[in-house]
Amino acid sequence: MTDPTARICVWCSSSEDIAELRGEPRCGRCRTAEQTIAAAREFVGLYGLRPLGGSLASDDEEEHEHRVAAREARAILNQTRSETPPRAKSRSGQRTASTATKTSAKVAAVKPQNDKSGVTRPDRAELAIRAQNLLTQLAEIEERLAVAQQDSGLSGKAKVSDLTAKRDSVLRTLAALAKANRALEPA
């Protein structure tokens, strides 16, 4: 390599113990920190736990150790950063413009369909069918929840949390259907 910039760490500009990590030259300290964070992300992803972030709250000692190690590694990387990498403004600007164009196209396409004279509301039969489908879904969730609650590991706790959230969502939707059904009753 004749490029002198390739001999320094892209993160902290150090020239000691340089090796490739993810296709970029990194020093030993930055590689170790990156690998610690990657290991914590892998652990969190493997067990379906909430992503790494500001909180160290955890249900398990091993999870807590990974979260603490990742936080410390992130702090090391942030302290040693030589300069903030430039943001890809052109790409985000293009994304924003592209999203705005798509959104305005969708709104333009939807406006004629949302004409108040053409709006149809579901009748009682349709509400009953939707409610029956939701009750079937709720029964399946309850069965899966009972099985997941027997697993005391981290994956079992994650499944219980996920299934409880789904159950709550179905219950809210059922409540909304009941409210819509009441609105259809004659005054």
N, C-alpha and C positions, 0 to 999 in steps of 0.2 A: 504494500500500500504506500502510495506516495502522498496521499492526502493527509496533511498534518492534523486536521480536525478529527479524523477517525482514531487518533491516538489518545483522545481525551474522553472522559465520561460525558455523555450527552446530558446527564442530569446535574452533576456538580462540577464539571470541568476538571476533575482530578485526572492525573496522568499515571497513577499508581494502580497496579494489578488490573489492567484493562482486559476485558473479555467480552464476547458477544452475548447479549441477552435480548431475545426477541428482535434480532436483526440490527441491534444498535450497540455501540461500544459502551460498556458500563464498568465502573470501578467495583472492587470487591464489596465495599460497604453498601453501595446502592443495589448491587445484585442480591446481597443477603436480605436487605430490607424488602425488595420486590418479591423475592421468593417466600418470605415470611407472610406477606400480604396475600400472595397467591395461595399458599397453603391454608390460610384462614378462610379465604373465599371458597376454596374447594371443600373444606370441612362444613361450612355453613350450607353450601349448595347440596352436598351429599345428604345431609339430614333434613333438608327443606326448612331451614331456620331463617329468621328474618335477616336481611342483608347487613353487612358491616356498616357501622355508622358511628354516631356520637355516643350512643349509650352502650354501656358494658353489661347491662342486665342480661342474665342468662339463667337457665335452669340446671345447668350442668357445669361441673368444675372444668372439664376439658374445653367446653365451649367458651367459658370465661377466659381460660388461658389463651385460646386462639384470638379472642377479641382484644385482650390486653396487648398481646404481641403485635397484632396488626396495627393497633393504635400507636404503639411505640415506634414501629417501623415507619408508619406514615409520618409521624412527627420528625423522625430522623431525615426522611426524604425531603420534607418541607423545609427543614432548617438548612439543609445543604444545597438546596436548589440554587444554581448560579443565576438563572434568569427564567422568567416565566415564558413558556413557549407561546409563540403567536397563535392566537385563535384564528380559525378558518372562517373569517367574517364573510368571505365571498360565498362559501358553501352554505352557511347558516342564512345569509341574506337570500340566497337562491331558494333555500328550503322554505323560508318565510314567504317569499313572493310566490313560490309554487303552491304552497299550502293555501295562501290567500286566494290565488286564482282558482284552485279546486273548490274551496269553500264557497266562493261567490258563484261558481258554476253550479254547485249543488243547490244553493239557495235559489238561484234563478230557475232551476229545473223543478224545485219543490213548490215554489210560490203558486203556480197555476193549480196545482193539485190541492193546495190547502184552502181553496175557496170555500167560504163558510156554507154556501148552498150545497156543495157536493160532499160535505163531511158526513160520514155515517158512524153512529155509535153502536157498539156491540149490544145485542139484545140479551135478555136473561139466559137464553139457551147457550149463546156463545160464552157468557160469563161462567155458566155452570160447567161447560166443557173445559175451559181454562182452569177453573178451580179444581176439577177432578184430576186433570193432568198434574197440577201442582201438588195435590194430596198424594198422588202416586209417587211423585218425585220425593216428597217429604218422607214417605214410608221407607223408600230406598236409602235415603240419607240417614234415617234413624237406625236402620239395620247396620249400615257401614260404620256409624258412630259407635254402636255397641261393641262391634268387633275391635275398632281402633282403641277404645278405652281400656281394653285388656292388655294392650302393649304398653309397658311402662317406660320404654326407651324414648330417646329423642325423636325418632321418626314417628312413634305412636303419638307423642304429644303434638307434633306438627300436624299429623293427620286429624287429630281431634280438634285442633284449632281451626283447620281449614273446613272440616265438615260442620263445625258449629257455626262458622260464618255463613256457609251455604244454607244451613237450616234457618238461620235468622233472616237471610235474604228471601227465602221462600215464604216464611211466615209474614214478612212485611208485604210481599206481593199478594198473598192471600187476604191480608187485611185491606189492601187497596181494592181488591176485587169485591170484597164484602161491602166496602163503602160505595163502590160504583153500583152494586146491586141495590143498595138502599136508595141511591139517587134515582133509580128507575121506578121506585114505588110511587104510586099516585099520591098526591098531597092530601 
